[in-house]
Amino acid sequence: MRAEKQYLIAEVETHLKKSDYVILANFTNVSVADVAELRKRLDTEKAEFHVVKNSSLRVAAKALGLPEFESALIGPTAVIVGGKNSAGVAKVLKKFFEEKKKLEVKIGVMDKKIISAADLATIADLPSFDALRSQLLGLFMQNAAAFVRVLDAKVKKEQPAAAA
């Protein structure tokens, strides 16, 4: 294999190793200014947007043991990787698509499983981790407050009987 190809494959492997997910996108109608704006938005989630050759992506994915996504490697392909919050990245991509109507998500791979573009859109609609944590904490607090009210009512009920 030529040195140039080896370099390209190694570069794609480096990108794929940055996170436990990878999202493949078609960027056919996206301008350079749009890519710069998308990269800036993805930076808030510590994610990266890279244009890659399909052949290099195919070889690098196979070397890393990622599932087969040959059917998605048609036309120009970009990979979105990095960061810990895959749902946040999906939100950024969905919002960008709704605004620009240019970027098309092909598929995603999360935890070495293929995720369809529709599933990624569903993930994007989920609340953020912080919102879910606050909702869970609210549920815990609600049950704890109800428990305290029950104990307080029991104590107040027994106190008049103890005074008599």
Backbone as JSON Lines, residues from 0, in Angstrom:
{"i":0,"aa":"M","n":[0.85,-1.18,0.0],"ca":[0.0,0.0,0.0],"c":[0.89,1.24,0.0]}
{"i":1,"aa":"R","n":[0.5,2.2,-0.79],"ca":[1.28,3.43,-0.89],"c":[1.31,4.17,0.44]}
{"i":2,"aa":"A","n":[2.34,4.94,0.64],"ca":[2.52,5.7,1.88],"c":[1.4,6.71,2.08]}
{"i":3,"aa":"E","n":[0.93,7.32,0.97],"ca":[-0.15,8.31,1.08],"c":[-1.44,7.67,1.6]}
{"i":4,"aa":"K","n":[-1.74,6.46,1.06],"ca":[-2.94,5.76,1.5],"c":[-2.82,5.36,2.97]}
{"i":5,"aa":"Q","n":[-1.66,4.87,3.35],"ca":[-1.45,4.48,4.74],"c":[-1.64,5.68,5.67]}
{"i":6,"aa":"Y","n":[-1.15,6.84,5.24],"ca":[-1.3,8.05,6.03],"c":[-2.77,8.42,6.18]}
{"i":7,"aa":"L","n":[-3.52,8.38,5.07],"ca":[-4.95,8.73,5.11],"c":[-5.73,7.77,6.0]}
{"i":8,"aa":"I","n":[-5.43,6.49,5.91],"ca":[-6.12,5.49,6.74],"c":[-5.78,5.7,8.2]}
{"i":9,"aa":"A","n":[-4.51,5.97,8.51],"ca":[-4.1,6.23,9.89],"c":[-4.79,7.47,10.43]}
{"i":10,"aa":"E","n":[-4.95,8.5,9.58],"ca":[-5.62,9.72,10.01],"c":[-7.09,9.45,10.33]}
{"i":11,"aa":"V","n":[-7.76,8.67,9.48],"ca":[-9.17,8.33,9.72],"c":[-9.29,7.49,10.99]}
{"i":12,"aa":"E","n":[-8.38,6.54,11.19],"ca":[-8.38,5.73,12.42],"c":[-8.25,6.62,13.65]}
{"i":13,"aa":"T","n":[-7.39,7.62,13.58],"ca":[-7.22,8.56,14.7],"c":[-8.53,9.27,15.0]}
{"i":14,"aa":"H","n":[-9.24,9.7,13.96],"ca":[-10.54,10.35,14.16],"c":[-11.54,9.4,14.8]}
{"i":15,"aa":"L","n":[-11.6,8.17,14.3],"ca":[-12.59,7.2,14.79],"c":[-12.34,6.8,16.24]}
{"i":16,"aa":"K","n":[-11.1,6.89,16.69],"ca":[-10.75,6.5,18.06],"c":[-11.1,7.58,19.08]}
{"i":17,"aa":"K","n":[-11.52,8.76,18.64],"ca":[-11.75,9.88,19.55],"c":[-13.01,9.73,20.4]}
{"i":18,"aa":"S","n":[-13.93,8.85,20.01],"ca":[-15.16,8.7,20.79],"c":[-15.75,7.32,20.55]}
{"i":19,"aa":"D","n":[-16.76,6.99,21.34],"ca":[-17.43,5.7,21.19],"c":[-18.57,5.78,20.17]}
{"i":20,"aa":"Y","n":[-18.67,6.88,19.47],"ca":[-19.67,7.02,18.42],"c":[-19.03,7.67,17.2]}
{"i":21,"aa":"V","n":[-19.65,7.46,16.06],"ca":[-19.28,8.15,14.83],"c":[-20.57,8.37,14.04]}
{"i":22,"aa":"I","n":[-20.72,9.55,13.51],"ca":[-21.9,9.86,12.7],"c":[-21.39,10.18,11.29]}
{"i":23,"aa":"L","n":[-21.98,9.52,10.31],"ca":[-21.62,9.75,8.92],"c":[-22.63,10.69,8.29]}
{"i":24,"aa":"A","n":[-22.14,11.66,7.54],"ca":[-23.02,12.65,6.93],"c":[-22.63,12.88,5.48]}
{"i":25,"aa":"N","n":[-23.63,13.24,4.68],"ca":[-23.42,13.64,3.3],"c":[-23.4,15.16,3.29]}
{"i":26,"aa":"F","n":[-22.34,15.73,2.77],"ca":[-22.18,17.19,2.82],"c":[-22.19,17.8,1.43]}
{"i":27,"aa":"T","n":[-22.88,17.18,0.49],"ca":[-22.85,17.6,-0.91],"c":[-23.14,19.08,-1.11]}
{"i":28,"aa":"N","n":[-24.2,19.59,-0.51],"ca":[-24.62,20.97,-0.76],"c":[-24.11,21.96,0.28]}
{"i":29,"aa":"V","n":[-23.21,21.55,1.13],"ca":[-22.74,22.4,2.22],"c":[-21.57,23.25,1.73]}
{"i":30,"aa":"S","n":[-21.65,24.55,1.97],"ca":[-20.58,25.46,1.56],"c":[-19.47,25.47,2.62]}
{"i":31,"aa":"V","n":[-18.37,26.06,2.28],"ca":[-17.24,26.18,3.21],"c":[-17.66,26.99,4.44]}
{"i":32,"aa":"A","n":[-18.43,28.04,4.23],"ca":[-18.9,28.86,5.36],"c":[-19.81,28.05,6.27]}
{"i":33,"aa":"D","n":[-20.66,27.2,5.67],"ca":[-21.55,26.35,6.47],"c":[-20.75,25.34,7.3]}
{"i":34,"aa":"V","n":[-19.72,24.77,6.69],"ca":[-18.87,23.81,7.41],"c":[-18.18,24.51,8.58]}
{"i":35,"aa":"A","n":[-17.71,25.72,8.36],"ca":[-17.06,26.48,9.44],"c":[-18.05,26.74,10.57]}
{"i":36,"aa":"E","n":[-19.28,27.1,10.21],"ca":[-20.3,27.34,11.24],"c":[-20.64,26.06,11.98]}
{"i":37,"aa":"L","n":[-20.78,24.94,11.25],"ca":[-21.08,23.65,11.89],"c":[-19.95,23.24,12.82]}
{"i":38,"aa":"R","n":[-18.71,23.42,12.4],"ca":[-17.57,23.07,13.25],"c":[-17.58,23.9,14.53]}
{"i":39,"aa":"K","n":[-17.95,25.17,14.41],"ca":[-18.02,26.04,15.58],"c":[-19.1,25.55,16.55]}
{"i":40,"aa":"R","n":[-20.25,25.15,16.01],"ca":[-21.34,24.63,16.85],"c":[-20.95,23.31,17.5]}
{"i":41,"aa":"L","n":[-20.29,22.44,16.73],"ca":[-19.87,21.15,17.28],"c":[-18.8,21.31,18.34]}
{"i":42,"aa":"D","n":[-18.03,22.39,18.26],"ca":[-16.98,22.65,19.24],"c":[-17.55,22.8,20.65]}
{"i":43,"aa":"T","n":[-18.78,23.28,20.76],"ca":[-19.4,23.4,22.1],"c":[-19.59,22.03,22.75]}
{"i":44,"aa":"E","n":[-19.72,20.98,21.93],"ca":[-19.85,19.61,22.44],"c":[-18.52,18.86,22.37]}
{"i":45,"aa":"K","n":[-17.45,19.59,22.02],"ca":[-16.11,19.01,21.86],"c":[-16.09,17.93,20.78]}
{"i":46,"aa":"A","n":[-16.92,18.11,19.75],"ca":[-16.97,17.18,18.63],"c":[-16.29,17.8,17.41]}
{"i":47,"aa":"E","n":[-15.96,16.96,16.45],"ca":[-15.23,17.4,15.27],"c":[-15.9,16.9,14.0]}
{"i":48,"aa":"F","n":[-15.77,17.67,12.94],"ca":[-16.32,17.35,11.62],"c":[-15.14,17.18,10.67]}
{"i":49,"aa":"H","n":[-15.01,15.99,10.05],"ca":[-13.9,15.73,9.14],"c":[-14.42,15.12,7.84]}
{"i":50,"aa":"V","n":[-13.95,15.64,6.74],"ca":[-14.24,15.06,5.43],"c":[-13.22,13.95,5.21]}
{"i":51,"aa":"V","n":[-13.71,12.77,4.82],"ca":[-12.82,11.62,4.64],"c":[-13.14,10.92,3.32]}
{"i":52,"aa":"K","n":[-12.17,10.17,2.85],"ca":[-12.39,9.35,1.66],"c":[-13.1,8.07,2.09]}
{"i":53,"aa":"N","n":[-14.09,7.66,1.3],"ca":[-14.84,6.45,1.63],"c":[-13.95,5.23,1.72]}
{"i":54,"aa":"S","n":[-12.99,5.1,0.84],"ca":[-12.11,3.93,0.87],"c":[-11.27,3.91,2.14]}
{"i":55,"aa":"S","n":[-10.79,5.06,2.56],"ca":[-10.0,5.13,3.8],"c":[-10.88,4.82,5.01]}
{"i":56,"aa":"L","n":[-12.09,5.34,4.99],"ca":[-13.04,5.09,6.09],"c":[-13.38,3.61,6.17]}
{"i":57,"aa":"R","n":[-13.59,3.0,5.04],"ca":[-13.92,1.57,5.0],"c":[-12.82,0.73,5.64]}
{"i":58,"aa":"V","n":[-11.57,0.99,5.26],"ca":[-10.43,0.22,5.78],"c":[-10.22,0.51,7.26]}
{"i":59,"aa":"A","n":[-10.31,1.78,7.67],"ca":[-10.09,2.14,9.07],"c":[-11.18,1.56,9.96]}
{"i":60,"aa":"A","n":[-12.43,1.59,9.51],"ca":[-13.54,1.05,10.31],"c":[-13.38,-0.45,10.48]}
{"i":61,"aa":"K","n":[-12.97,-1.12,9.42],"ca":[-12.77,-2.58,9.51],"c":[-11.63,-2.89,10.48]}
{"i":62,"aa":"A","n":[-10.56,-2.1,10.43],"ca":[-9.42,-2.32,11.31],"c":[-9.79,-2.12,12.78]}
{"i":63,"aa":"L","n":[-10.73,-1.21,13.05],"ca":[-11.15,-0.92,14.42],"c":[-12.3,-1.81,14.88]}
{"i":64,"aa":"G","n":[-12.78,-2.68,14.01],"ca":[-13.85,-3.59,14.4],"c":[-15.23,-2.96,14.45]}
{"i":65,"aa":"L","n":[-15.43,-1.87,13.71],"ca":[-16.74,-1.25,13.66],"c":[-17.66,-2.07,12.76]}
{"i":66,"aa":"P","n":[-18.97,-2.0,12.98],"ca":[-19.88,-2.78,12.14],"c":[-19.85,-2.32,10.69]}
{"i":67,"aa":"E","n":[-20.29,-3.17,9.82],"ca":[-20.29,-2.91,8.38],"c":[-21.32,-1.83,8.04]}
{"i":68,"aa":"F","n":[-20.85,-0.75,7.41],"ca":[-21.77,0.3,6.96],"c":[-21.48,0.68,5.51]}
{"i":69,"aa":"E","n":[-21.19,-0.34,4.73],"ca":[-20.85,-0.16,3.32],"c":[-21.94,0.58,2.55]}
{"i":70,"aa":"S","n":[-23.2,0.32,2.86],"ca":[-24.3,0.95,2.12],"c":[-24.34,2.46,2.31]}
{"i":71,"aa":"A","n":[-23.77,2.96,3.38],"ca":[-23.77,4.41,3.65],"c":[-22.61,5.12,2.98]}
{"i":72,"aa":"L","n":[-21.68,4.36,2.43],"ca":[-20.49,4.98,1.83],"c":[-20.69,5.26,0.35]}
{"i":73,"aa":"I","n":[-21.76,5.98,0.06],"ca":[-22.07,6.39,-1.31],"c":[-22.03,7.91,-1.33]}
{"i":74,"aa":"G","n":[-21.29,8.47,-2.25],"ca":[-21.18,9.92,-2.33],"c":[-20.19,10.44,-1.31]}
{"i":75,"aa":"P","n":[-20.07,11.78,-1.24],"ca":[-19.12,12.37,-0.3],"c":[-19.52,12.08,1.15]}
{"i":76,"aa":"T","n":[-18.53,11.8,1.97],"ca":[-18.8,11.43,3.36],"c":[-17.96,12.27,4.31]}
{"i":77,"aa":"A","n":[-18.61,12.7,5.37],"ca":[-17.92,13.36,6.48],"c":[-18.21,12.57,7.74]}
{"i":78,"aa":"V","n":[-17.26,12.57,8.66],"ca":[-17.48,11.9,9.95],"c":[-17.54,12.95,11.05]}
{"i":79,"aa":"I","n":[-18.43,12.73,11.99],"ca":[-18.53,13.58,13.17],"c":[-18.18,12.69,14.35]}
{"i":80,"aa":"V","n":[-17.14,13.06,15.09],"ca":[-16.65,12.27,16.22],"c":[-16.22,13.2,17.35]}
{"i":81,"aa":"G","n":[-15.96,12.61,18.5],"ca":[-15.39,13.36,19.63],"c":[-16.44,13.75,20.64]}
{"i":82,"aa":"G","n":[-15.95,14.12,21.8],"ca":[-16.85,14.52,22.87],"c":[-17.5,13.32,23.52]}
{"i":83,"aa":"K","n":[-18.11,13.56,24.66],"ca":[-18.75,12.49,25.42],"c":[-20.26,12.45,25.24]}
{"i":84,"aa":"N","n":[-20.84,13.55,24.76],"ca":[-22.29,13.67,24.71],"c":[-22.79,13.46,23.28]}
{"i":85,"aa":"S","n":[-23.03,12.21,22.91],"ca":[-23.49,11.92,21.56],"c":[-24.88,12.5,21.3]}
{"i":86,"aa":"A","n":[-25.72,12.56,22.32],"ca":[-27.06,13.15,22.16],"c":[-26.94,14.65,21.88]}
{"i":87,"aa":"G","n":[-26.01,15.33,22.53],"ca":[-25.79,16.75,22.28],"c":[-25.31,17.01,20.87]}
{"i":88,"aa":"V","n":[-24.46,16.12,20.36],"ca":[-23.97,16.24,18.99],"c":[-25.14,16.02,18.01]}
{"i":89,"aa":"A","n":[-25.98,15.03,18.31],"ca":[-27.15,14.77,17.45],"c":[-28.07,15.99,17.44]}
{"i":90,"aa":"K","n":[-28.22,16.66,18.59],"ca":[-29.04,17.88,18.65],"c":[-28.46,18.98,17.76]}
{"i":91,"aa":"V","n":[-27.15,19.15,17.81],"ca":[-26.49,20.18,17.0],"c":[-26.71,19.88,15.52]}
{"i":92,"aa":"L","n":[-26.53,18.62,15.12],"ca":[-26.7,18.26,13.72],"c":[-28.14,18.45,13.26]}
{"i":93,"aa":"K","n":[-29.09,18.06,14.11],"ca":[-30.5,18.2,13.74],"c":[-30.88,19.67,13.59]}
{"i":94,"aa":"K","n":[-30.43,20.5,14.52],"ca":[-30.74,21.93,14.45],"c":[-30.09,22.55,13.21]}
{"i":95,"aa":"F","n":[-28.85,22.16,12.92],"ca":[-28.17,22.67,11.74],"c":[-28.94,22.29,10.47]}
{"i":96,"aa":"F","n":[-29.41,21.03,10.41],"ca":[-30.16,20.59,9.23],"c":[-31.47,21.36,9.1]}
{"i":97,"aa":"E","n":[-32.16,21.56,10.22],"ca":[-33.43,22.29,10.17],"c":[-33.23,23.73,9.68]}
{"i":98,"aa":"E","n":[-32.12,24.34,10.06],"ca":[-31.85,25.71,9.65],"c":[-31.36,25.8,8.2]}
{"i":99,"aa":"K","n":[-30.43,24.94,7.84],"ca":[-29.77,25.05,6.53],"c":[-30.37,24.16,5.46]}
{"i":100,"aa":"K","n":[-31.0,23.07,5.85],"ca":[-31.56,22.09,4.9],"c":[-30.5,21.58,3.92]}
{"i":101,"aa":"K","n":[-29.28,21.41,4.4],"ca":[-28.2,20.99,3.52],"c":[-27.55,19.69,3.96]}
{"i":102,"aa":"L","n":[-27.19,19.57,5.19],"ca":[-26.45,18.41,5.67],"c":[-27.41,17.23,5.84]}
{"i":103,"aa":"E","n":[-27.03,16.07,5.33],"ca":[-27.85,14.88,5.46],"c":[-27.09,13.85,6.28]}
{"i":104,"aa":"V","n":[-27.67,13.43,7.39],"ca":[-27.06,12.39,8.2],"c":[-27.36,11.06,7.55]}
{"i":105,"aa":"K","n":[-26.31,10.27,7.31],"ca":[-26.48,8.96,6.68],"c":[-26.83,7.92,7.74]}
{"i":106,"aa":"I","n":[-25.89,7.65,8.63],"ca":[-26.08,6.7,9.72],"c":[-25.14,7.09,10.85]}
{"i":107,"aa":"G","n":[-25.29,6.41,11.96],"ca":[-24.38,6.58,13.07],"c":[-23.97,5.21,13.6]}
{"i":108,"aa":"V","n":[-22.87,5.2,14.32],"ca":[-22.42,3.99,15.01],"c":[-22.18,4.4,16.46]}
{"i":109,"aa":"M","n":[-22.92,3.75,17.37],"ca":[-22.75,4.02,18.8],"c":[-22.53,2.69,19.5]}
{"i":110,"aa":"D","n":[-21.49,2.64,20.28],"ca":[-21.13,1.41,20.99],"c":[-21.08,0.21,20.03]}
{"i":111,"aa":"K","n":[-20.51,0.45,18.86],"ca":[-20.32,-0.57,17.82],"c":[-21.63,-1.17,17.31]}
{"i":112,"aa":"K","n":[-22.7,-0.35,17.33],"ca":[-23.99,-0.75,16.76],"c":[-24.43,0.32,15.78]}
{"i":113,"aa":"I","n":[-25.01,-0.11,14.67],"ca":[-25.51,0.82,13.65],"c":[-26.77,1.51,14.16]}
{"i":114,"aa":"I","n":[-26.82,2.83,14.01],"ca":[-27.98,3.64,14.38],"c":[-28.44,4.37,13.12]}
{"i":115,"aa":"S","n":[-29.71,4.25,12.79],"ca":[-30.23,4.9,11.58],"c":[-30.33,6.41,11.8]}
{"i":116,"aa":"A","n":[-30.51,7.13,10.69],"ca":[-30.66,8.59,10.76],"c":[-31.93,8.94,11.54]}
{"i":117,"aa":"A","n":[-32.98,8.15,11.4],"ca":[-34.23,8.4,12.14],"c":[-34.01,8.21,13.64]}
{"i":118,"aa":"D","n":[-33.24,7.19,14.02],"ca":[-32.95,6.97,15.43],"c":[-32.1,8.1,16.0]}
{"i":119,"aa":"L","n":[-31.17,8.61,15.2],"ca":[-30.37,9.76,15.64],"c":[-31.24,10.99,15.85]}
{"i":120,"aa":"A","n":[-32.24,11.18,15.0],"ca":[-33.17,12.3,15.17],"c":[-33.97,12.13,16.46]}
{"i":121,"aa":"T","n":[-34.35,10.9,16.78],"ca":[-35.07,10.63,18.03],"c":[-34.18,10.91,19.23]}
{"i":122,"aa":"I","n":[-32.92,10.51,19.14],"ca":[-31.96,10.78,20.22],"c":[-31.79,12.28,20.4]}
{"i":123,"aa":"A","n":[-31.8,13.02,19.3],"ca":[-31.64,14.48,19.36],"c":[-32.81,15.13,20.08]}
{"i":124,"aa":"D","n":[-33.99,14.51,20.04],"ca":[-35.17,15.08,20.68],"c":[-35.22,14.81,22.19]}
{"i":125,"aa":"L","n":[-34.35,13.93,22.67],"ca":[-34.33,13.64,24.11],"c":[-33.82,14.84,24.89]}
{"i":126,"aa":"P","n":[-34.24,14.99,26.14],"ca":[-33.7,16.09,26.96],"c":[-32.21,15.87,27.21]}
{"i":127,"aa":"S","n":[-31.53,16.95,27.55],"ca":[-30.09,16.86,27.83],"c":[-29.86,16.06,29.11]}
{"i":128,"aa":"F","n":[-28.61,15.64,29.32],"ca":[-28.27,14.9,30.53],"c":[-28.58,15.72,31.78]}
{"i":129,"aa":"D","n":[-28.27,17.0,31.75],"ca":[-28.55,17.85,32.9],"c":[-30.04,17.92,33.19]}
{"i":130,"aa":"A","n":[-30.86,18.03,32.13],"ca":[-32.32,18.07,32.32],"c":[-32.82,16.75,32.89]}
{"i":131,"aa":"L","n":[-32.29,15.64,32.39],"ca":[-32.7,14.34,32.93],"c":[-32.29,14.18,34.38]}
{"i":132,"aa":"R","n":[-31.09,14.64,34.72],"ca":[-30.63,14.57,36.11],"c":[-31.54,15.39,37.02]}
{"i":133,"aa":"S","n":[-31.9,16.59,36.57],"ca":[-32.75,17.43,37.4],"c":[-34.15,16.83,37.54]}
{"i":134,"aa":"Q","n":[-34.66,16.2,36.49],"ca":[-35.96,15.54,36.58],"c":[-35.9,14.37,37.57]}
{"i":135,"aa":"L","n":[-34.82,13.6,37.5],"ca":[-34.67,12.47,38.43],"c":[-34.54,12.97,39.86]}
{"i":136,"aa":"L","n":[-33.76,14.01,40.07],"ca":[-33.62,14.58,41.4],"c":[-34.97,15.1,41.9]}
{"i":137,"aa":"G","n":[-35.74,15.71,41.02],"ca":[-37.07,16.2,41.38],"c":[-37.98,15.06,41.81]}
{"i":138,"aa":"L","n":[-37.88,13.92,41.13],"ca":[-38.68,12.77,41.54],"c":[-38.27,12.26,42.91]}
{"i":139,"aa":"F","n":[-36.96,12.21,43.15],"ca":[-36.48,11.78,44.47],"c":[-36.95,12.74,45.56]}
{"i":140,"aa":"M","n":[-36.84,14.03,45.28],"ca":[-37.23,15.03,46.27],"c":[-38.74,14.99,46.52]}
{"i":141,"aa":"Q","n":[-39.52,14.77,45.48],"ca":[-40.96,14.71,45.62],"c":[-41.37,13.55,46.53]}
{"i":142,"aa":"N","n":[-40.77,12.39,46.34],"ca":[-41.08,11.23,47.18],"c":[-40.59,11.45,48.61]}
{"i":143,"aa":"A","n":[-39.43,12.06,48.76],"ca":[-38.89,12.33,50.09],"c":[-39.78,13.32,50.83]}
{"i":144,"aa":"A","n":[-40.25,14.36,50.14],"ca":[-41.12,15.35,50.77],"c":[-42.44,14.72,51.19]}
{"i":145,"aa":"A","n":[-42.99,13.84,50.38],"ca":[-44.24,13.16,50.73],"c":[-44.03,12.27,51.95]}
{"i":146,"aa":"F","n":[-42.89,11.6,52.02],"ca":[-42.58,10.75,53.17],"c":[-42.48,11.57,54.45]}
{"i":147,"aa":"V","n":[-41.83,12.73,54.37],"ca":[-41.7,13.61,55.54],"c":[-43.07,14.11,55.99]}
{"i":148,"aa":"R","n":[-43.95,14.45,55.05],"ca":[-45.3,14.91,55.4],"c":[-46.08,13.82,56.12]}
{"i":149,"aa":"V","n":[-45.94,12.58,55.67],"ca":[-46.63,11.46,56.33],"c":[-46.11,11.29,57.75]}
{"i":150,"aa":"L","n":[-44.79,11.35,57.93],"ca":[-44.22,11.22,59.27],"c":[-44.67,12.37,60.17]}
{"i":151,"aa":"D","n":[-44.69,13.59,59.63],"ca":[-45.11,14.76,60.38],"c":[-46.57,14.63,60.81]}
{"i":152,"aa":"A","n":[-47.42,14.16,59.91],"ca":[-48.84,13.98,60.26],"c":[-48.99,12.93,61.35]}
{"i":153,"aa":"K","n":[-48.23,11.87,61.3],"ca":[-48.3,10.82,62.31],"c":[-47.86,11.36,63.67]}
{"i":154,"aa":"V","n":[-46.79,12.15,63.68],"ca":[-46.3,12.73,64.94],"c":[-47.34,13.69,65.52]}
{"i":155,"aa":"K","n":[-47.94,14.53,64.7],"ca":[-48.95,15.48,65.17],"c":[-50.19,14.76,65.67]}
{"i":156,"aa":"K","n":[-50.52,13.65,65.08],"ca":[-51.68,12.87,65.51],"c":[-51.41,12.23,66.87]}
{"i":157,"aa":"E","n":[-50.2,11.78,67.09],"ca":[-49.87,11.11,68.35],"c":[-49.58,12.09,69.48]}
{"i":158,"aa":"Q","n":[-49.14,13.29,69.2],"ca":[-48.8,14.27,70.24],"c":[-50.0,14.66,71.1]}
{"i":159,"aa":"P","n":[-51.18,14.96,70.56],"ca":[-52.3,15.3,71.43],"c":[-52.67,14.15,72.35]}
{"i":160,"aa":"A","n":[-52.55,12.93,71.9],"ca":[-52.88,11.78,72.74],"c":[-51.86,11.62,73.87]}
{"i":161,"aa":"A","n":[-50.62,11.95,73.64],"ca":[-49.58,11.82,74.65],"c":[-49.73,12.89,75.71]}
{"i":162,"aa":"A","n":[-50.24,14.07,75.41],"ca":[-50.42,15.17,76.36],"c":[-51.57,14.88,77.32]}
{"i":163,"aa":"A","n":[-52.56,14.14,76.91],"ca":[-53.75,13.89,77.71],"c":[-53.53,12.84,78.71]}
